[in-house]
């Protein structure tokens, strides 16, 4: 069989954006994309809250900051060309008491360094934007938006096929072997041969990298984010996006309110350890994956460092009243009767052996392979810019041979 120029593993938004960008830059590339599910975008991409991030939180100069700003503009242009609905509904980051003001000001300084259009506002302006919030001050980010990411994926897939690429679903990869001439990819859909390979497998990115023989030190640990949606009679309590000031002592953002592109308001998520990499329900357990998580020294160090925070997240997972109390810090009128269960998502968080969260995009590379080991938020917003960066790595490899 004649090898493909490139094989991309993973049919989420990063894999699809990489294929799209590669075919844009090099239209003669022969390309196959392999997805283990029967449909595309079934995991992180299809289960996130649909936010178009402005890049306000990220360390200036970091890859997350740079790719978010460029990627957001590229994605908005793509949506406009393709007729995909999106809305720049705006976001407020709300300080509820004086203890949060210093952190709010630090975030505002970071936003300005990143070129984000935003304003530091007081109580009266905040309540004009979001009348039901409890905040005393906020940052207003009018360019933050919402979009339908599964729709983006469907349009990317259509453009990939239109450009001559092939997409294979139900194609779980079972082995990767790199030789001097090619990479052999064994899958449930058969054997594929590629001059180059990209691993965009998300929750299983580290597994595939190790399967290919790379000495990967970090490990993916799955955190489940649980959500509610507001009952229709309570949707007026949130006009756009309402976020808390994140506690700098802890690694996760905290629960917030997100208006969705097709209507409704989502509330959450918390962040609890999932008992399986695709454990979307509380009692979904994969014994082998759970054992790998618990035996990983990096996770044990993380758990020791943040056990109090983790216990609080677990309590909110099993106690709806505690979840409501967390939401009421931002919107006091919220009651338990306003919340209806919504599907959960899983965050693929790479953790280093020292117990630190891998905060930025991370890659592992060999002569013929690029492995995306960490693609944290804002990966969906930044997908086209991340895809452009990966495509450039592939073109360098293809042209060198």
C-alpha positions in Angstrom: 0.0 0.0 0.0 1.3 3.5 -0.9 1.8 5.4 2.3 -0.2 8.5 3.1 1.8 11.6 3.4 0.1 12.2 6.8 -2.1 10.2 9.2 -3.9 12.1 11.9 -5.2 10.2 14.9 -8.1 11.8 16.6 -11.3 13.3 15.2 -11.8 16.1 17.8 -11.4 19.7 16.9 -7.6 19.8 17.1 -7.1 16.8 14.8 -9.6 18.2 12.3 -8.2 21.7 12.4 -4.7 20.2 11.8 -5.9 18.3 8.8 -7.7 21.3 7.4 -4.7 23.6 7.9 -2.3 21.0 6.3 -4.5 20.7 3.2 -4.8 24.4 3.0 -1.0 24.9 3.0 -0.2 21.8 0.9 -3.2 20.8 -1.2 -1.4 17.8 -2.8 -0.9 16.1 0.6 -2.5 12.6 0.8 -4.1 12.5 4.2 -6.1 10.1 6.4 -7.8 11.0 9.7 -8.6 8.1 12.1 -11.3 8.4 14.8 -12.0 5.6 17.2 -15.7 6.5 17.6 -18.4 6.0 15.0 -18.8 9.8 14.8 -16.5 12.8 15.1 -16.1 15.1 18.2 -17.7 12.8 20.7 -15.5 13.6 23.7 -13.9 16.9 24.9 -14.9 18.8 21.8 -18.5 17.7 21.8 -18.9 18.1 25.6 -17.5 21.6 26.3 -19.4 24.7 27.0 -18.9 26.3 23.6 -17.0 29.4 24.7 -14.9 31.5 22.4 -12.2 32.6 24.8 -10.6 36.0 24.5 -7.3 35.0 26.1 -7.7 37.1 29.3 -6.2 34.6 31.9 -3.1 33.3 30.2 0.5 34.2 30.9 1.6 36.9 28.4 3.8 35.4 25.7 2.7 31.8 26.5 1.7 29.5 23.7 -1.9 29.5 25.1 -2.0 33.3 25.1 -0.6 33.7 21.6 -2.6 30.9 20.0 -5.8 31.9 21.6 -5.7 35.5 20.2 -4.8 34.4 16.7 -7.0 31.3 16.8 -10.1 33.2 17.9 -9.9 35.5 14.9 -9.2 32.6 12.5 -12.2 30.7 13.9 -14.6 33.6 13.8 -13.6 34.1 10.1 -14.1 30.4 9.4 -17.5 30.6 11.0 -18.5 33.6 9.0 -17.4 31.9 5.8 -19.2 28.7 6.6 -22.4 30.2 8.1 -21.8 28.7 11.5 -23.6 30.6 14.2 -21.6 32.4 16.9 -22.2 35.3 19.1 -19.9 37.8 21.0 -22.2 37.9 23.9 -19.6 39.2 26.4 -18.3 38.0 29.8 -17.9 39.4 33.2 -15.4 38.2 35.7 -16.9 39.1 39.1 -15.3 40.0 42.4 -17.9 39.3 45.1 -16.0 40.9 48.0 -12.9 43.0 48.7 -10.6 40.0 49.2 -10.9 39.3 45.4 -10.1 42.8 44.2 -6.3 42.3 44.1 -6.6 39.1 42.0 -9.1 40.8 39.7 -6.6 43.7 39.1 -3.9 41.2 38.3 -6.1 39.5 35.8 -6.9 42.9 34.2 -3.2 43.7 33.9 -2.6 40.3 32.2 -5.6 40.9 29.8 -4.1 44.2 28.8 -0.7 42.6 28.2 -2.4 40.0 26.0 -4.2 42.7 23.9 -7.7 41.7 25.1 -10.3 44.4 24.7 -11.9 44.7 28.2 -12.7 47.2 30.9 -12.5 47.2 34.7 -15.9 48.2 35.9 -17.7 49.0 39.2 -20.9 47.7 40.8 -23.3 50.0 38.8 -21.9 49.1 35.4 -21.7 45.4 36.3 -25.4 45.4 37.3 -26.3 47.2 34.1 -24.7 44.3 32.2 -25.7 41.5 34.5 -28.4 42.8 36.9 -28.7 39.6 39.0 -25.0 39.3 40.0 -23.8 39.9 43.5 -20.5 41.4 42.5 -18.9 44.6 43.8 -16.5 45.0 40.8 -15.7 43.1 37.6 -13.8 42.9 34.3 -16.1 43.2 31.3 -14.8 41.3 28.2 -17.2 42.2 25.4 -15.3 40.1 22.8 -15.8 36.8 24.6 -18.3 34.7 22.7 -20.1 31.4 22.2 -20.2 29.0 19.3 -21.3 25.4 18.3 -18.0 23.5 18.3 -19.5 20.2 17.0 -20.9 22.3 14.0 -17.3 23.6 13.5 -16.1 20.1 13.4 -18.7 19.0 10.8 -17.7 21.9 8.5 -14.0 21.2 9.0 -14.6 17.5 8.1 -16.6 18.5 5.0 -13.7 20.8 3.8 -11.1 18.1 4.5 -13.0 15.5 2.3 -13.6 18.2 -0.3 -9.9 18.8 -0.5 -9.2 15.1 -1.0 -8.5 13.9 2.6 -10.2 10.7 3.9 -11.8 10.3 7.3 -12.1 6.8 8.8 -14.4 6.4 11.9 -14.6 3.3 14.1 -10.8 3.1 13.6 -9.4 2.7 17.1 -5.6 2.6 16.9 -4.0 -0.5 18.5 -0.3 -0.1 17.6 2.1 2.4 16.2 5.5 1.5 14.8 8.0 4.0 13.4 10.6 2.8 10.9 13.2 4.7 8.9 10.8 5.0 6.0 7.3 5.3 7.5 5.0 4.8 10.5 2.8 1.7 10.6 -0.6 2.4 12.2 -2.6 -0.6 13.2 -6.3 0.0 13.8 -9.7 -1.6 14.0 -10.3 -0.2 10.4 -7.2 -1.9 9.1 -3.5 -1.1 8.7 -2.4 2.3 7.5 1.0 3.6 6.5 2.1 7.2 6.8 5.2 9.2 6.0 4.2 11.3 9.0 1.7 10.8 11.9 0.1 13.3 14.3 -1.4 12.1 17.6 -4.4 14.2 18.6 -6.0 11.6 20.7 -6.8 13.8 23.6 -7.6 11.6 26.6 -5.4 8.9 25.2 -2.6 11.0 23.8 0.0 9.9 26.3 -1.0 6.2 25.8 -0.4 6.4 22.1 2.9 8.3 22.5 4.1 5.5 24.8 2.8 2.9 22.4 5.0 4.5 19.8 8.0 4.2 22.0 8.4 7.8 23.2 9.7 8.4 26.7 6.7 10.5 28.0 7.1 11.6 31.6 3.7 13.4 32.1 0.4 11.5 32.3 -3.1 12.3 31.4 -5.4 12.4 34.5 -9.1 12.7 33.7 -11.2 15.2 35.6 -15.0 15.1 35.2 -16.8 18.4 35.0 -20.4 18.2 36.0 -23.0 20.7 34.8 -26.6 21.8 35.3 -28.7 23.9 33.0 -31.1 26.6 34.2 -34.8 26.0 34.0 -36.4 28.2 31.4 -38.0 30.5 34.0 -34.5 31.2 35.5 -32.6 31.9 32.2 -33.1 35.6 32.6 -30.7 35.6 35.5 -27.8 35.3 33.1 -27.5 37.5 30.0 -24.1 36.3 28.8 -21.2 34.7 30.7 -20.7 35.2 34.4 -17.4 33.9 35.8 -15.8 34.1 39.3 -12.4 35.5 40.2 -10.3 32.3 40.3 -8.6 31.5 43.5 -4.9 31.6 42.7 -4.2 28.9 45.3 -6.1 26.2 43.3 -5.7 24.8 39.8 -9.4 25.0 38.6 -11.6 28.0 37.8 -14.7 27.3 39.8 -18.4 27.1 38.8 -19.7 29.8 36.4 -22.7 30.6 34.1 -22.5 30.2 30.3 -25.3 31.2 27.9 -25.3 28.7 25.0 -25.4 29.4 21.3 -28.6 27.4 20.7 -30.4 28.7 23.9 -30.3 28.0 27.5 -27.8 28.6 30.3 -25.3 26.1 31.6 -24.0 26.2 35.2 -20.7 24.6 36.3 -18.5 22.7 36.1 -17.0 21.3 39.3 -13.8 19.3 38.8 -13.7 15.8 40.3 -11.4 12.9 39.5 -13.0 10.6 36.9 -12.7 6.9 37.6 -12.2 6.3 33.9 -10.8 8.4 31.1 -14.2 8.4 29.5 -16.1 8.2 32.9 -18.9 10.6 32.2 -21.1 9.2 35.0 -20.1 9.1 38.6 -19.8 5.4 38.8 -18.2 4.7 35.4 -15.1 2.8 36.4 -12.2 1.4 34.3 -10.1 -0.5 36.8 -6.9 -0.5 34.8 -7.1 3.3 34.1 -8.0 4.1 37.7 -5.0 2.0 38.9 -2.7 3.8 36.5 -3.9 7.2 37.8 -3.6 6.2 41.5 -0.2 4.6 41.0 1.2 7.7 39.2 3.5 9.6 41.6 2.6 12.9 40.0 -1.1 12.4 40.8 -0.4 11.4 44.4 1.6 14.6 44.8 -1.1 16.7 43.3 -3.7 15.1 45.5 -1.7 15.7 48.6 -1.2 19.3 47.7 -4.9 20.0 46.9 -6.8 17.5 49.0 -9.0 20.1 50.7 -10.0 21.6 47.3 -10.6 18.1 45.9 -12.8 17.2 48.9 -14.9 20.3 48.3 -15.3 19.4 44.6 -16.4 15.9 45.6 -18.9 17.3 48.1 -20.4 19.4 45.4 -20.6 16.4 43.2 -22.8 14.5 45.6 -24.6 17.4 47.3 -26.7 19.6 45.0 -27.2 22.1 47.8 -23.5 22.6 48.0 -23.4 23.1 44.2 -26.2 25.7 44.5 -24.4 27.5 47.3 -21.3 27.9 45.0 -23.5 29.3 42.2 -25.3 31.7 44.6 -22.0 33.5 45.3 -22.4 34.9 41.8 -26.2 34.9 41.4 -28.0 34.9 44.8 -31.4 34.3 43.3 -30.5 30.8 42.0 -32.3 28.0 43.8 -32.0 24.2 43.6 -35.4 24.1 41.8 -33.8 26.1 39.0 -31.2 23.5 38.1 -31.7 20.6 35.8 -29.0 17.9 35.2 -26.9 18.2 32.0 -24.3 16.0 30.4 -20.8 15.9 32.0 -17.5 16.4 30.3 -14.0 15.1 30.9 -10.9 17.3 30.9 -7.7 15.6 29.8 -5.2 17.2 32.2 -1.6 16.3 31.8 0.3 16.1 35.1 4.0 16.2 35.5 5.9 13.7 37.7 6.4 16.5 40.3 2.6 16.9 40.7 2.3 20.1 38.8 -0.4 20.6 36.2 1.1 21.0 32.7 -0.3 24.4 32.0 0.5 25.1 28.3 0.3 23.1 25.1 2.9 20.3 25.1 4.3 18.2 22.2 6.5 15.2 21.9 8.2 14.7 18.6 10.2 12.1 16.7 11.5 11.9 13.2 8.1 11.1 11.7 5.6 11.8 14.5 4.1 14.8 16.4 2.2 13.9 19.6 0.0 16.5 21.1 0.4 15.6 24.8 -1.5 18.5 26.3 -4.1 20.6 24.7 -5.9 22.5 27.5 -8.5 25.2 27.2 -8.5 27.3 25.0 -7.7 24.5 22.6 -11.1 24.7 20.9 -10.9 28.5 20.5 -7.3 28.2 19.3 -7.8 25.1 17.1 -7.0 26.7 13.7 -3.8 28.3 15.0 -2.7 25.1 16.8 -3.5 23.3 13.6 -1.4 25.7 11.6 1.6 25.2 14.0 1.3 21.4 13.8 0.9 21.5 10.0 4.1 23.5 9.7 5.9 20.8 11.7 4.5 18.2 9.3 5.5 20.2 6.2 9.1 20.4 7.5 9.2 16.7 7.8 7.6 16.0 4.5 9.9 18.4 2.6 12.9 16.9 4.3 12.2 13.6 2.7 
